[in-house]
Amino acid sequence: MDKKTFIKLLREAVSDLDRAISTEDGNWVVKGFIDVYKNIYTISSDTKVVSKIIELYIFPKILEFATKNELEIELTKAQNYYPDITFKDKEGNLFAVDLKSSYRKDATHINGMTLGAFTGYFRERQSLKNITHPYDDYKAHIVLGVIYDTVPDIDERKTYTLDQLGEIVSVIKNFQFFVQEKWLIAIDKPGSGNTKNIGSVSNIEDLLNGNGTFAELGEDIFNDYWMYYLTADMAKKAELPKPYYSNLADYKQFKHMD
Protein backbone atom coordinates (compact mmCIF):
# COMPACT_ATOMS: atom_id res chain seq x y z
CA MET A 1 0.00 0.00 0.00
CA ASP A 2 1.39 3.42 -0.87
CA LYS A 3 1.10 6.36 1.51
CA LYS A 4 -1.55 8.18 -0.54
CA THR A 5 -3.85 5.16 -0.31
CA PHE A 6 -3.22 4.77 3.42
CA ILE A 7 -3.94 8.45 4.10
CA LYS A 8 -7.11 8.33 1.98
CA LEU A 9 -8.40 5.29 3.90
CA LEU A 10 -7.56 6.85 7.26
CA ARG A 11 -9.35 10.07 6.32
CA GLU A 12 -12.43 8.08 5.40
CA ALA A 13 -12.26 6.25 8.73
CA VAL A 14 -12.14 9.46 10.81
CA SER A 15 -14.64 11.42 8.74
CA ASP A 16 -17.49 10.58 11.12
CA LEU A 17 -15.53 10.42 14.38
CA ASP A 18 -17.06 13.68 15.59
CA ARG A 19 -20.47 11.98 15.62
CA ALA A 20 -19.03 9.06 17.57
CA ILE A 21 -17.73 11.19 20.42
CA SER A 22 -20.26 14.03 20.56
CA THR A 23 -23.98 14.48 21.08
CA GLU A 24 -26.33 15.92 18.47
CA ASP A 25 -25.68 19.44 19.78
CA GLY A 26 -21.90 18.98 19.51
CA ASN A 27 -21.06 18.37 23.17
CA TRP A 28 -18.59 15.70 24.25
CA VAL A 29 -20.32 12.47 25.27
CA VAL A 30 -17.78 11.97 28.06
CA LYS A 31 -19.11 13.64 31.19
CA GLY A 32 -16.72 12.56 33.92
CA PHE A 33 -15.18 9.74 35.97
CA ILE A 34 -17.34 7.38 37.97
CA ASP A 35 -16.34 5.47 41.11
CA VAL A 36 -17.72 2.26 42.62
CA TYR A 37 -20.13 4.33 44.72
CA LYS A 38 -21.64 5.73 41.52
CA ASN A 39 -20.33 9.23 42.13
CA ILE A 40 -19.41 11.13 38.96
CA TYR A 41 -16.50 13.57 39.03
CA THR A 42 -16.23 16.20 36.32
CA ILE A 43 -13.23 16.01 34.00
CA SER A 44 -10.50 18.61 34.15
CA SER A 45 -10.16 20.78 31.06
CA ASP A 46 -6.38 20.28 31.24
CA THR A 47 -5.23 19.54 27.69
CA LYS A 48 -3.18 16.48 28.71
CA VAL A 49 -6.18 14.91 30.46
CA VAL A 50 -8.55 15.73 27.60
CA SER A 51 -6.18 14.46 24.89
CA LYS A 52 -5.60 11.16 26.68
CA ILE A 53 -9.31 10.49 27.11
CA ILE A 54 -9.96 11.36 23.46
CA GLU A 55 -7.26 8.86 22.45
CA LEU A 56 -8.82 6.12 24.57
CA TYR A 57 -12.28 6.89 23.27
CA ILE A 58 -11.41 6.79 19.57
CA PHE A 59 -9.19 3.72 19.84
CA PRO A 60 -12.00 1.26 19.00
CA LYS A 61 -12.39 3.14 15.70
CA ILE A 62 -8.67 2.75 15.08
CA LEU A 63 -8.97 -1.00 15.65
CA GLU A 64 -11.94 -1.15 13.31
CA PHE A 65 -9.97 0.73 10.64
CA ALA A 66 -7.02 -1.67 10.99
CA THR A 67 -9.19 -4.79 10.81
CA LYS A 68 -11.15 -3.55 7.80
CA ASN A 69 -7.97 -2.80 5.85
CA GLU A 70 -6.00 -5.86 6.99
CA LEU A 71 -3.44 -3.81 8.89
CA GLU A 72 -1.46 -4.82 11.94
CA ILE A 73 -1.11 -2.23 14.69
CA GLU A 74 1.69 -1.72 17.16
CA LEU A 75 1.22 0.70 20.04
CA THR A 76 3.93 2.91 21.48
CA LYS A 77 6.14 1.15 24.03
CA ALA A 78 6.21 4.06 26.46
CA GLN A 79 4.77 7.55 26.87
CA ASN A 80 7.82 9.27 25.40
CA TYR A 81 8.11 6.94 22.40
CA TYR A 82 7.21 7.78 18.81
CA PRO A 83 4.77 7.22 17.17
CA ASP A 84 1.53 6.65 19.07
CA ILE A 85 0.48 3.94 16.61
CA THR A 86 2.42 2.01 13.97
CA PHE A 87 0.39 0.45 11.16
CA LYS A 88 1.81 -2.38 9.05
CA ASP A 89 0.22 -3.61 5.82
CA LYS A 90 0.46 -7.06 4.24
CA GLU A 91 3.53 -6.05 2.23
CA GLY A 92 5.35 -4.96 5.39
CA ASN A 93 5.02 -1.21 4.78
CA LEU A 94 5.02 0.84 7.99
CA PHE A 95 3.00 4.01 8.63
CA ALA A 96 3.55 6.20 11.70
CA VAL A 97 0.44 7.89 13.11
CA ASP A 98 0.67 10.38 15.97
CA LEU A 99 -2.52 11.50 17.72
CA LYS A 100 -2.57 15.24 18.38
CA SER A 101 -5.22 17.52 19.80
CA SER A 102 -5.59 21.23 20.51
CA TYR A 103 -8.31 23.72 21.39
CA ARG A 104 -9.48 26.68 19.35
CA LYS A 105 -8.21 30.06 20.52
CA ASP A 106 -10.70 31.75 18.22
CA ALA A 107 -12.69 30.97 15.08
CA THR A 108 -9.61 30.61 12.87
CA HIS A 109 -6.71 29.50 15.08
CA ILE A 110 -5.81 26.76 17.55
CA ASN A 111 -3.49 26.96 20.53
CA GLY A 112 -0.84 25.01 18.60
CA MET A 113 0.57 21.49 18.37
CA THR A 114 4.01 19.93 18.55
CA LEU A 115 4.92 17.42 15.87
CA GLY A 116 7.60 15.31 17.48
CA ALA A 117 11.30 15.78 18.17
CA PHE A 118 13.80 17.25 15.72
CA THR A 119 16.68 15.57 17.58
CA GLY A 120 17.34 11.93 18.48
CA TYR A 121 15.59 9.46 16.19
CA PHE A 122 14.69 12.26 13.74
CA ARG A 123 18.39 12.80 12.99
CA GLU A 124 19.70 9.30 13.67
CA ARG A 125 17.24 7.63 11.36
CA GLN A 126 18.27 4.05 11.99
CA SER A 127 18.18 4.46 15.77
CA LEU A 128 15.67 2.59 17.94
CA LYS A 129 15.92 4.99 20.88
CA ASN A 130 12.47 6.28 21.85
CA ILE A 131 10.90 5.05 18.60
CA THR A 132 9.06 1.83 17.70
CA HIS A 133 10.90 1.32 14.39
CA PRO A 134 13.72 3.33 12.81
CA TYR A 135 12.43 6.63 11.43
CA ASP A 136 13.51 5.85 7.88
CA ASP A 137 11.60 2.54 7.89
CA TYR A 138 8.24 4.36 7.80
CA LYS A 139 6.60 5.11 4.47
CA ALA A 140 4.93 8.18 5.96
CA HIS A 141 4.71 10.15 9.19
CA ILE A 142 1.11 11.19 9.72
CA VAL A 143 -0.82 13.31 12.23
CA LEU A 144 -4.36 12.39 13.19
CA GLY A 145 -5.47 15.69 14.68
CA VAL A 146 -8.42 16.69 16.82
CA ILE A 147 -9.56 20.30 17.21
CA TYR A 148 -12.18 21.30 19.78
CA ASP A 149 -13.69 24.18 21.76
CA THR A 150 -13.27 24.44 25.52
CA VAL A 151 -16.24 25.27 27.73
CA PRO A 152 -15.46 28.00 30.29
CA ASP A 153 -16.38 28.14 33.98
CA ILE A 154 -16.63 24.41 34.67
CA ASP A 155 -16.63 23.68 38.41
CA GLU A 156 -14.20 20.77 38.65
CA ARG A 157 -14.83 20.38 42.40
CA LYS A 158 -18.45 19.35 41.98
CA THR A 159 -19.61 15.72 42.07
CA TYR A 160 -22.80 14.25 40.66
CA THR A 161 -24.88 11.10 40.90
CA LEU A 162 -26.06 8.98 37.98
CA ASP A 163 -29.49 10.58 38.28
CA GLN A 164 -27.85 13.95 37.61
CA LEU A 165 -26.00 12.82 34.49
CA GLY A 166 -28.00 15.14 32.25
CA GLU A 167 -26.99 18.14 34.36
CA ILE A 168 -23.26 17.69 33.79
CA VAL A 169 -21.77 20.18 31.33
CA SER A 170 -19.17 18.73 28.94
CA VAL A 171 -15.76 20.40 29.26
CA ILE A 172 -15.19 20.43 25.48
CA LYS A 173 -17.36 20.47 22.34
CA ASN A 174 -17.45 21.02 18.55
CA PHE A 175 -14.91 18.48 17.34
CA GLN A 176 -13.07 18.59 14.04
CA PHE A 177 -10.72 15.83 12.84
CA PHE A 178 -8.01 15.96 10.20
CA VAL A 179 -5.32 13.69 8.77
CA GLN A 180 -2.15 15.21 7.32
CA GLU A 181 1.46 14.25 6.79
CA LYS A 182 3.61 15.84 9.48
CA TRP A 183 5.81 17.83 7.12
CA LEU A 184 2.82 19.43 5.44
CA ILE A 185 1.64 21.18 8.61
CA ALA A 186 5.04 21.99 10.12
CA ILE A 187 6.46 25.47 10.59
CA ASP A 188 10.06 26.66 10.82
CA LYS A 189 9.95 27.21 14.60
CA PRO A 190 10.02 24.79 17.52
CA GLY A 191 6.82 24.12 19.45
CA SER A 192 5.94 25.69 22.78
CA GLY A 193 8.42 25.92 25.64
CA ASN A 194 12.03 24.82 25.56
CA THR A 195 11.32 21.35 24.20
CA LYS A 196 13.12 20.30 21.03
CA ASN A 197 9.89 19.62 19.13
CA ILE A 198 8.80 20.78 15.70
CA GLY A 199 6.00 23.34 15.77
CA SER A 200 2.82 23.26 13.69
CA VAL A 201 0.75 25.88 11.92
CA SER A 202 -1.98 27.32 14.09
CA ASN A 203 -4.37 28.46 11.36
CA ILE A 204 -7.17 25.90 11.18
CA GLU A 205 -7.62 26.09 7.40
CA ASP A 206 -3.89 25.53 6.93
CA LEU A 207 -4.07 22.46 9.17
CA LEU A 208 -7.03 21.02 7.30
CA ASN A 209 -5.48 21.69 3.88
CA GLY A 210 -1.86 20.77 4.68
CA ASN A 211 -0.62 24.29 3.99
CA GLY A 212 2.37 24.57 6.32
CA THR A 213 5.64 26.43 5.90
CA PHE A 214 7.25 23.64 3.87
CA ALA A 215 4.21 22.62 1.79
CA GLU A 216 5.48 24.21 -1.43
CA LEU A 217 9.15 23.39 -0.79
CA GLY A 218 8.78 19.65 -0.32
CA GLU A 219 9.52 17.02 2.29
CA ASP A 220 13.25 16.91 1.53
CA ILE A 221 13.63 20.59 2.47
CA PHE A 222 11.58 20.01 5.64
CA ASN A 223 13.86 17.12 6.62
CA ASP A 224 17.07 19.01 5.85
CA TYR A 225 15.89 22.13 7.70
CA TRP A 226 15.02 20.31 10.91
CA MET A 227 17.93 17.86 10.85
CA TYR A 228 20.38 20.75 11.10
CA TYR A 229 18.29 23.22 13.08
CA LEU A 230 20.02 24.31 16.30
CA THR A 231 18.68 26.08 19.33
CA ALA A 232 20.96 28.64 20.99
CA ASP A 233 21.93 26.05 23.63
CA MET A 234 22.69 23.43 20.98
CA ALA A 235 24.89 25.89 19.08
CA LYS A 236 26.72 26.77 22.28
CA LYS A 237 27.40 23.11 23.05
CA ALA A 238 28.72 22.66 19.52
CA GLU A 239 31.04 25.65 20.15
CA LEU A 240 29.40 27.71 17.44
CA PRO A 241 28.94 31.47 17.82
CA LYS A 242 25.27 31.11 16.88
CA PRO A 243 22.89 28.68 15.14
CA TYR A 244 23.24 28.28 11.37
CA TYR A 245 19.72 29.69 10.95
CA SER A 246 16.62 30.37 13.01
CA ASN A 247 13.90 30.64 10.35
CA LEU A 248 13.23 29.68 6.75
CA ALA A 249 14.52 32.96 5.32
CA ASP A 250 17.86 32.47 7.11
CA TYR A 251 17.95 28.85 5.96
CA LYS A 252 17.50 29.84 2.30
CA GLN A 253 20.32 32.32 2.63
CA PHE A 254 22.52 29.74 4.39
CA LYS A 255 21.82 27.23 1.59
CA HIS A 256 22.14 29.88 -1.17
CA MET A 257 18.61 29.18 -2.33
CA ASP A 258 16.51 31.55 -4.42
Phi, psi and omega in degrees: 000131177276168187291328179296319178295315180300313181296319179299315180294321180293322178297320178296322182292326183264359185299332181246017182296329180300325179287335181284333185244008179223158179280178182299331180268012173091359181278150179297135180286340178281124184252335181169189176258144179241141178255180184294343178269008178067027172271138180251127181251130182295149182278141174292148176274006176305132187298326180292320179294312182299313184296322180293319180292321176300315179303312182296324185286326182270354184300321175304325177293324177295317177298318179297318178299316181295316181296315182299325185255016177053051180248140170273149177236145178227121182276160179300144183284332181206169186298326183263018178266156177240145349271180177296317181223134171252126176256141179229125180271181185294336179274357180091006178290138181252140178229124179268127178234120176254133179269124182230145177217154179200156180261155178286130173278327176204195185292339187241349186227150174257173179290338180118159178223155170252146190245029178097167185290151171252011173242190175059234184300335180294326181265322177263084197281003170246007180283152175249013180282120178061029178212144185292315175227158177307141186306318183288347181281347181274137177289331180202152177243114194238144175252125169259104188257149177233126177246141182208166173261144172267153178254120184285163171060041173275129178273100184285351181273348187276142175245155183228167171255170178300325179295339182260013185307319182292344180274346185283128179273130177293142183281341177222164181199177174055070183278150176215126182251150174212157177229120180216150170294143185305315185294335182285341181244009181280155173245182183262019179233150175296164176287191186296153176075199182262009181289149180270064180241147178286135178274162179244164172295152180252345177289128186296317179298323178294323176295313183293328184259002180065045185248061179274185184300326186259005187303320182271346183269331178106161184292327180297319178293318176304311181298313182296318181301310186278338177291333183244008177290136179235136168282171179299319179294320179295321178295320180297317179295329178276004180060040175256147179295331178195166177299156179300322181199161180230357177203176185294324179297316177297320180299315180298321178292318179298324182267001182058045178265150174289000000 
